[in-house]
Amino acid sequence: MNQFIKSTLMAGFLFYSVAGSFIIPASAQDAYVVRATQVDGTVTKNGVALKEGDVIQRDDKVETKANSVAILTWSNGSMVEIYPETSFTLKGISYEGDLKLEKTLLSLEKGRIFAKAQVPEHLLSHFEISAGNVPVITQGAEFALKYEESEKKFTVWSLIGRVVVDMGVKRIRIEDGQQVAMKAGGTPEAPVPMPDKTRDALMKVSKRLGGSLLIEEETASTGGPLKVKVGGVRNRRGDAPYNVKFKAIISGGSGKIKSIRWDFGDGESSMGKEAQHTFTQGVYIVVVTVEDENGQKATAQITISAEESCAC
């Protein structure tokens, strides 16, 4: 086994750690570009050896052999770590500019993966993996998925954010810290809390891959440039009318805030560190503007989509 691969067995889930993974920053115009940013061991793309830097295109199949792993990175930040003895296909990826939506369709034929379906605040995401013909969907979660081909059984662990399993007659929503195991075509089961050891192991994987856009860290630091980030929003897409809560996460500046203004993109606004707004159907850019007692100003924005039927 290569020295860069470390394995730990926690709560029945085997995780492989690959050192040196990274994210390639890019603009929205490059939303469809997926690259292999880490390859270790015997990994193939359509039967040919996969190399770091290779682009993964529509219908390309990536397969890992024993003691082998690969990391695929989307231009806008999503990542998938593919564990040993896994077969994984990119079915399609597109960017819908009018909806500011990056849509990814994947297929897990066998094995297990860890996914960070994250995009920057100005974009929206539909990230869908088919496991045994059962769609596993998220708009921005970090989760692990295992599919046992021989038994047609899949297990989903949601670390951060919501994952939706579409069983046809019913959608199962798996929230932070929950897991669900079931067979394709079987009776839908209710999610249950995942064991602490499993959650800790998944969090280590997340941090190794570069942390999460969904984790909010509030600091009381002062001095330097005034900065603000939009917090409080875990799901940026929802069914209209969609009620969303926001909070301003502020750092730097004098430490004494004069004003905080929210503009919701539909002509309405609100004042205060926390805000709440209901959106009718459409895509909105929400902007928060902060000013401290010294006149320093900072802004941040986030995109919200209120949809007729989000399925998320």
C-alpha angles and dihedrals in degrees: 000000000000115000090238092064119081124177130202127180113217125170092337095307119113115214125190119205120211117192124224102027117160144178123242109220117219144157127265089260088069094050093121097055116108121180138182102244097172129029123173126172125349109346125156138193111207089341095309123106111272116226131198109268095029115138117236112217138187113307093006111146119213117198129185124202127210114309091008132118140177136194121211118197128198117216092243096049111275114133138190123195111202115207129211121299094015131140115204131172131196103221097181146322131200143164119225104201098191091055095035085230128149109200122195126183119192139168128216107200095177141339130034142295141183114220135196103193093187131144131174121277093262093059136062128217141215107184115179130178121185114215113182088343090303112123115230106195137186138164094211115335132139109230147149124232129191126186122192103201097194093055097032086232127144134187126199125196116190111204100172126004133005127308120192123206111201107212092173099241092042140021118221114209114206113196132195113311096010133117137191133194125193145138125258107261091015130120113290113252130208117251118253132198112275118235115269092241091056092049092048091050092050091049089055089054091049093051092046090054092054110281129271136288086212097062111093119206116190115200132187093213119142133189128056124053118347110247134186135186130188110245138170095060116110098158115041094181127060146141116290127281084048120185114203132183121211137187132188116236106202134187137164125022123086094317091240113097119209099187144354117198128186122201111191099197095245098081095271127109142181139197129226142061091280127041140176128201139172116222127204119216112306144069118285136188109216115202127194119197121194128190127184129207091269094057096256112147133198133178138195133178141201133189120236125191122198107192139187091235115002099173086206 
